[in-house]
């Protein structure tokens, strides 16, 4: 799996002196960055906002056949749509332009997101939620691609890490928000999706069109030498390895947020306040890991073995924990690793893509990540059935992470230095 991940990006990928095609200071820069981060949080809003009201939804649709299985699907189906459609969104991004698609998708996000306010059928609500995932696929792909377009060098690394930090922090905020407004009724949280109608006009006015800003220095040297009329092949082989790692990394990333409450329950902790505090501490560790990654001015690929090893160590502690405090310690260790893992994988993927390929490449990476998110609870459920406990399944995933770390390290060590760059 890590075979095509070993080539290290050129050192310019993390060079502070690398030029950016847009201003990197001033009010316009701050507004542009804020909009990109806010847009990147919209798919997270879709993933967690209605989680606190699912029991109320289930009560409301109690007379609907299969409601017990269908209501949770309303929460998870956007992630499935996002994973399936992100590659196609990437193709559209490259062909039609990043900014135009982002604005259209942001408006549609509000339309589809608020649809349950007017719908009475559970099937129609789930269909609308699937369309939310379609909009999310375009929004996430566009925002990430634009970060790659606007910034280069260490700034790109920094802002991709910031994207991770914002996504991790917003998950906690949206969960609390969903619970607070959901106390007024299970439909009320869906009003929050209308916030994208505020973002869309700001994006239209504040985000520059990067199409004319692509620089030839992003393209491979051989393509430049051949002249502008030569069509370069898409870097499938280079991207395949990092996307495979990302699919696995997403399972590692989402294990603590998805399974922490169940692990605590297995240890006899049923107080929702304690569970919420433990999850918040782990979430803070994820943000801390992302900050750490942003401060390390290094190419991401050589860091991946160590980062996966940290994640594996955290899983090991969690699987052996006999009490809640030790479980939280293991979760913090793991989340420090996952906070570095996500921006490392994303930065590594972006370093392999020229401007003309960046939309498709980002779409494939996004599909790999959200695909891993979708299968994470299914994999752990299967592991729990196989080994007899959820903690044991987490331990098995930790062992797999350790093996991946070792495989990446051995493959990178076997790569001749001359083959890098």
N, C-alpha and C positions, 0 to 999 in steps of 0.2 A: 504493500500500500504506500509506504513513504518513498518508494523508489524515485518518483519524479519530483520529490520535494527537496532533494538534497542540494541542487544548485542554489547558491546564495545570490541574492540580488546584488547588483553593483552597489558600491559604497555610497554612491550619490543618492541612493534611495533614502538614506538617513543623514544626508549632508545638510546642515543648517544653511549653507550658502546656496543651495539649489534654488533657482528662481521660481516664483509662483506667478501664474498668468493674471492674477487679480491682486488688488491691494490687500495687505495682511495686517492692517491697523486702521483705526478710525471708526467712526459710527457706521459707515456702509459695511465694513468688514464685520462688525459686531452684529448688525442686523442680519446679514447674509448667514453668518454662522448660527445665530439663534434660530432662524427659519429652518436651516438644514437639520439642526438637532431636534427641533419641535416636530418636523416631518418624520424624522426617524423614530420618534416616540409613538406615532399614531398606530403602527402595527402592534406595539406593546399594549396600548390602550385596548385594542381589539382583543388581545389575548387574555387580559385579566380583569377588565372593568366589571363584567357581569358575573364573575365567579361568586361574589358574596350573595347574589340574588338567585342563584340556581335552585336552592330549596324552595323559594317562593314560586319560581316558575314551575317547578315540578308539582307543587300543590295546585297551582292554577290550571294546569293541563292534566290533572289526575285522571280525568275521564277519557283522555286521548290514549288510544292503544299504543303501547310501547313508549310511553312518556319517560319512564325511568331511564331508558337508554338514549332517547332522542334529545332530551333536555341538555345533558352534558355535551352532546354533539354540537349544540348551538355555541358552546364555548370553544371547541377545538376545531370545528370545520374551517374557520378562516385560515388557520395555520396550514391545513392540508391544501386548501386552494392556493395559498401563497407558495407552498413548496412545489406544487405542480405547474404553476403558471409563471413563476419568476423567470425561467429561461426564455419564455416567449416575450415577457416584458422586456428582457434584455435586448432581444432582437429589435423590438419596436423602438427602444431607446436609441439604439445605434442608427436606425433608419429615419426616424421622424424627429429626433431631438429630445434631449433630456428635459428641458424646461417646459415645453409644451405638454408633454405627457404627464409631468408632475402636477401641473395646474389642473388638468382635466381629471386626473385620478384623485386629487385632493377634494375636488367638488363632489365627485361620485362617492367618495368615502362618506361624506355627510349624508348624501341621499340614501345610500344603502344602509349606513349605520343607524339612521333614525327610523328606518322602515318598520321595525317592530312596534313603534308607537302607533302605527295605523293598521297593523295586521292583527288578525285574531286567530289565524291558523298556525299551529306549531310547524307544520311542513313549510308553509310560506316563510315563516321566520327563519328557519334553517336555510332555506334557499337564499334569503336575503343576506344571511351571515356568510354564506359561501361567496356571494358577490362582494361583500366587504373584503374577503381575502383576495379577490381579484384586484381591487383597488390598492390593497396593502402591498401586493406584489409589485405593482408599478411604483408606488411611493417609496418603498424601501430601496428598490433597485435604482431609482432616479436619485434619491438623496445620497446614497453611497457613491454612485458614479460621479455625481457633481463634486463631492469632496475630493475624489481622485482627479477631477478635471481642474478644479480651482487651485489646489495646493499640491506642492511637491516636496521632496526631501523630508526633513524631520517634521515639518509642519503637517504633512499628510499623515505621518505616524501619530502625531499628537492629536489631530482632530478625529482620526478613526478611533483612537482610544477614548477620546471624549464622547464619541457616539456611543460606545459601549457603556461608559459611565452614566450617561443620560438615560439610556435604555434600562439599565439595572435600577437606577434610582426611581425612575418613573413607574416601574412595575409596583414598587411598594406604595407610591403615592396613589396610583390608580386603583389599587386594591382597597386602600382606605377610603378613597373617594366613592368607589362603587358601593361599599358597605354603608357609608354615611347617607348618600342620596337614595340608596335602595331601601332605607327604612321607610320612605314615603310611598313605596310601591315598586314592584319588580320592573315596571316599564320605565321608571324615572331615569335610571342611569343611561338609557339610550339617548337622552337629550344631549349628553356630553359629546357625542359624535359630531354635533353641529359646530364644534369649535373649529373644524377644518375649513368652514366657510369664512372664518376670519383669516386663516393662514393663506388661502388661495390668492386673494388680491394682493397681499403683501409679497408673496412669492413672484407674482406677475410683474410687480414694479421693482423689486429689490434684487432679484437674482439675475445676473447677466447671462446671456446666451453664450455657452462655451464653444459653440461650433466654430466660430472664427478664431478662437484662441488656442486651438490645438497647435502644438509646436512639433517640429520635425524631430527634435532631439528625443522625443519619447519613443519613436519608432526604432526598431532594431537597425543596427548599422548596415547590415546587408540590404535592408529594404531601402535605406536612404541612397546607397550606392547605385542601386538598380534604377532609381528615378521614381518620380511620383506616380507614374502610370501603372507600376507593377502592383498587383494585388497580393498582399501577404496572406499566407494561410493562417487560419485561426489557431492559436497555440493549445490545441486540445490536449496534447500529451503533458505539457507542463501543468495545465490546470487540473487535469484528472487527479493527480496525486493530492493536491491541496484540497480539492473538493471532497475526496474520500476521507481525508483527515478531518475535514470540517463536519462531515456527516457524523463521524464518531465523536468528534469534539462537542457537537451539540448535545449528544446524549450525556456526556460528562457534565456539560454546562447546566443542563436542566434537571439533573437528578436531585439536587438539594432543594430547589424551589418546589418541585413537584412532590417529592417524597418525604420532606422533613416532618410534616405533620403526622404522617403514618408511622415514621420511625419513632417519634416521640410518644405516640399513642401506644406503640408496642412496649415502650418502657414505662407505661402507666401514667404518662402526662396527658391529661385531658382538658386542662384549663386553656381556653382559647387565647387568653391574654399572654400566658407563658409561651404558647406556640407562636403567637404573633411576634413576641419579643425575640425569640430564638431565630425566626426567619428574618427579622429585620437586622439582627447582628450579622447573620450570614450574608445578607444583601449588602451591608456596609463593607464587608470584607471583599466582595466582588468589586465594588467601587475602588477600594484601596488597591486591589491588584491592577486595575486599569490605570490608576494614577501612577503606580510603580512602573508599568510598562511604558507610559508616556514619557517618564523621566529617564528611561534607559535609552540613550541615543545609540542603539545598536540595530543591526539588521535582524529581522524577526526569525529567520530560519534557524540560526544556531541556538536560539533560545527555546525552540519547541521541545527538545528532549527534556530539559530541566522543568519546563512548565507542566508537561504531562506527568512528570515524576512527582511534582508537588500535588497535583490533582489526585494521583494514585495514593500518595501518602495520606491525604485527607480521607479518602474512601476507606483506607485500611483502618484508621482510627475509628471512623464511624461504624464499621462493621463489627469491631471488637468492643465498642462502648457498652458498658453495663449500666450506665446512668446518664441522665440528661446533660449534666455539665460536660462530660467527656464527649458526648455526641456533638454538642455545640462546638467544642474545640476542633473536632475533626471536620465539621462543616466549615468552620472559619478557614482552616488550612486549605481545604478543597476550593473554597470560593476565592481565596487569594490567588490560587492557581488559575481558576476559570476566568477571573478578571483580567489576567494577562493572556490567557489562551485565545479568547475571541478576537481581540485586536491584533494579536500576532498572526493568527490564521488569515484574517481579512487583509492586513498589510502585506502579507506574503503573496496573497492572490493578486492584489492590486499591482504589486511590483512586476508582475509577469504580463501586464496588459498595456498595450498602446492605446491611444485615444480612440481609434477606430474600432477596437475590440472591447472597450471597457464596459459598455452596456451589457453585451452578451456575457462577458466574463463575470460581471457582478451578479447578473441574473442567475447564472449557474451556481455561483457561490451561495447566494441567498437561498436557492432551492435546496442545496445540500444542507444548509444550516437548519432551515425550518422543517425539512424532511426528518432530520435527526431529532428535532424537538418533538415532532408528531409521534415517532416510534418509541421515544424514550420510555414512557410508562408501559408500553406494550412489552418492550424488551425486559424491563425490570419485573413485570408481572410473570413473564415466562421464566425468568431466572428464579423468582420466588417459588414458583411451582417445582422447579428442578432441584433447588438446594434446601427448600423447606422454610425459609424466612426471608423477609425483605432485607434485613441487615446482611445476610449471606449473599444475596444477589448484588448488593452494593459492593461487597468485598470482591466478588467475581469481576464486576466492572472495573474496580480498582486494579485488579491483577491484569486485566486487558489493557488498561491505560499504562501500566508499568511496562508491559511487553511492547506497546506502541512506542513508548519513550526509548526503550532499548533499541528497537528496530530503526528508528529515525537516526539515533546516535551512531549506530554501526554503519548505516548506509551513508550518512554524511562523512564519516571518518574514512570510508572506502573510496569517496569521490576524489579524484585528483584535483589539486588546487587549480590547475590550469583549466579545468572544465567549468569552473565557476564564473559567474557574471554573465 
